[in-house]
């Protein structure tokens, strides 16, 4: 079905604008919903973190000399001096032998004592490293909790603002589609962007014919590419703000036109009845003009522009 370009193109323009705005608000809302969940997860740990008391490990005392080697050392020492009291040809030999044994027992005992001390020091170093790690983690948690306590009210407020604006935008969007100009399967950002770009850059007026072409031809890839490109723009705060600003300026212009023709809508319908024109075509055009007025009224207010910078 063919429509007047002065009705069809503004309708697709405003439909594109409301789609971009809705996707932007939904994207922002989802980010804040996830952020709020993370805020609440961290804040729920506050009492647990505050209850943690870390104690630094104490340097271990030097281990005692091994008892068995101490006893052997004492025994060999007594034996060495006792050998001097014996009147025998080998007393000097016995004395030096016992001294050597005493030295060996002492050396073995010191080696074992040093080995135990080394093990204790290694364990203490491990505990010290763990203590420092725990202290750093605890400090990170405390910093994160302090930051979340400061930003949570702001995040929660913005989330509610975004949800309210998203609902307003969704209501306008649903109303724009409810006049059933666009088939259900093409009520998405990519398809609307494709139709908007096609009709705004050509002299075509037959919407049904183009939609049939879309169904029969391989345009799904083009639509997917357009949607991916727009999603990249939406995810870039600077780019989407520029895009929404352009949509806002266009909406202001269309809104001014809509105000001028709003009083003519009823008279157009009456004239068509008198002239027996195709009421389906005219009704569609009247509905498009009314929807244009609703969308442009919303978009020209520009409340979504501030939220695009959240």
N, C-alpha and C positions, 0 to 999 in steps of 0.2 A: 504494500500500500504506500502511495506517495503522500508526503506531507509537505507543507510549506517550509522552506528552509529557515525562514525567520522564526519558526516555531520549533522545528526539529533540532537544529544546531544548538540553540540555547538550552534545550532540554538535555541533550547529550553532554553539553558543556557542564551544566549544573550537576548532572548525574555523575560525571567524572569527578567533579569537585567534592561531592558528598562522599564518594567511594574513597578517594585519597584521604579525606578528613577522617572518615570512620576507621580506615586501616591504621592511620597514624595514632588516633586516640586509643584504639585497641592495643597497638604495639606498646604505647607508653603505659597503659593501664597494666598490661601483663608484666612489664618490667617492674613497676612499683608493687604489684601483688607479690611477685617473687622476692623483691627486696624486703617487703614487710615480713614475709615468712622467715627470711634470714635474720632480720632484726629481732623478731620474737624468739627465734631459736637461740640466739646469743644472749639475749636478756634473760631467758629462762635459766641460764647457768649462773646468774649473779650470786645467789645465796651459796651455791656450791663453791664458787671461786673464792668468795669472801671467807669461807670456812677453812680454806687450805692454809696450813702453817708449815712452812718448809724449815728444816733444821740442817745446818751445814755439817758435813761429816768432820769428826775430830781426828787429828793426826794420831795414829796408833802408837802406843808405848813400845819401846824396844822389847823384843821377846826375851825371856830368861835363858840363861845358859842351859843346854839340855841336861837333865838330871843324870841320865845314865853315863854321859861323858864326864860329868862333874864327879860322880862317885868313883869312876875309873881313874880320874886324875888324882883324886885324894888318895886312893888306894896305892897308886904307883908312886906318889910322892912319899907316903909313909914307908913303903917298901924300899925306896931308894935310900932314905936316911937310916932305916933299920939295918940295911946291909953294911953300913959303916960301923955299926956296933958289933958286928960279928967278926971274930978273929979268924979270918980264913984268907987263903991266898987269892981267892976270886972276889973279895969284897969290893975292890975298885971296879972290877968288870961289872959286877951286879949293880953297883951304884949308877954307873953310866948307862947301863941297859935300862934301869928304871927311869932315869932322867929322859932317855930317848922315848920310852913308852909314854911318860907324862906329857912330853911335847906333842907326840902324835895324837894322844887323846884330846889335848887342848885344841890342836889344829882342827881335828875332826869336829869337835864340839862347836868351834867358832864358825866353821863352814855351814854346819846345820843351822846354827843360830842366824847367820846372815841370810841363808836361804829362806827361812821363815819370815825374817824381816822384809825381804824383797817381795815375797808373796803378799804380805800385809800392806806394803806400800802400793803395789799394783792394784789391789782391791780398793784401797783408799782413793787412788787416782781415778778409778772407774766411778766410784761413788761421787767424787767431786765433779767429774764431768757431767754425770747425771743430774746432780744438784744444780749446776749452772744451766743445763738445758731446761730443767723444771722451772727455774727462776725466770728464764727468758720467756718460756711458754706462759707462765702465770702473768708476767707483765704484759704480754701480748693480749691475753684474755681481758685483763683489766682495762687496757687501752681501748680494745674493741667494744667492751661494755660501756665505757664512758662515751665513746663516739656514738654508739647506737642510742644511748639515753638522750643524747643531744639531738640527733637527727630523726629519731622515731616519730615524734609528734609532727614534724614537718612532712615526713614520708607518708604517714597515715592520712594527714590532711590532704595532701596532693592525690593520694589514691582515691579518696572519696570525691574530690573535685573531678578527677578524670572519669570515674564511674558515672557520675551524674551527667557529665558532658557527653560521654559515650552513649548513654541511654537516650539523651535528647537527639543526638546525631542519628542513632539507629532508628528512632521513631520517624524522623524525616526521610531517611533512606528507605525504610519499609513502605512509607506512603508513596514515595516516588516510583517504586516498583509495582505498587498495588493497582495502578491504572492499566497494567498488563500490556504495555507497549513492547517490553523486552521479554523474550522467553525465559523461563526459569533457569535453564542451563547456562544462560549468558549473563546472569545477574552476579557478576564478579568483577573485580578490579581489572583484570587483564582484558576481558571481552569488552567492557565499557570503554576502556582506554583505546582499544582497537577501533570501535565504532566512532568514538569521538574524534580520533585522529583522521579516520577515513572521511567522515562527512564534513569536518571542518576544513579539510584540505582539497575537497572536490566539489562538484556541482550536483552530486547525487541527491535524490530526494526520496527514492523508494527504499524504505527501511526494511520491509519484508523481503524484498529481493536480495538485499545485501546479507540479511540473516540466513536466507536459504543458501546463498553462496557460501557462507561461513560453514553451514552444516555439511554441504556437499564437498567442499574443497578442503585442502589441507592447511587450515589456518590455525589449528590448535598449537602448532609449534610457534607461530608468530605471537599468538596470545600469551603463551607461556614465557616467551622471551620478553614481551612487554611487561608482564607481571613481575618477572625476576628483576628487570631494570627498575621498576617502580618500588619494589621491596628494598632494593639497595638504596634508593633515594630516601625512603621512609626511615631506614636505619641510620642515615646520616643526618644529624640534627641540623647542621647548617643548610644542607641541600633541601631538606623537607620544609624548613622554615621559609626558604625562598619560594618553593613550590606552593605552599599554603598562602603566602603573601600574594602571589600571582592569582591564585584562586579567589582570594578575598577581593582583590581589585576587580576581577571579572564579575564577581557576584554583586558588587556595588553597582556596576554598570547595568547588569541584567535586572537588578532589583529596581532601578530607576525606570527601565523600560516596562517592567512588569506592573509597576504602579500606574503608569500611563495607560496601559491597555486593560487593567483589571476591571474597569467600569464598562468595558465593551464586551465582556464575555457573554453575558446574558443576551444582549442584543444580537450577537453573532448567532447564537443558538436559535433565536426566534426568526431571524432572517433566513437561516438555512431551512427551517421548517416551511416557511412561506414559499421558498424557491425549490423545495423538494430535493435538496442536495443530499449527498451521501451522509447520513447522520453518523455512521460509524466513524468515518474519517474526521468529520467536524468535531464529534464528541471527544475523540482522541486528542485532537489539537487543543480543544478547550481544556481538557484534563492536563495536557502537557503544560499549558500556560499557567494553570493554577498551581501545578506542582513546582514549576519554575519559580513562581512567586514565593511559595513556602520555603524552597531550598535557598533562594537568594536572600530571603529575609533572615534565615538562620546564618548563612555564610557571611553576609555583609556585616553582621555583628562582630565577628572576628574573635569571639571568646576562646576559640580553640588555638589561636596563634600563641597566646601566652603559655598554654599547656604543651605546645610543641617544643618549647624550650626547657621543659622539665627534664 
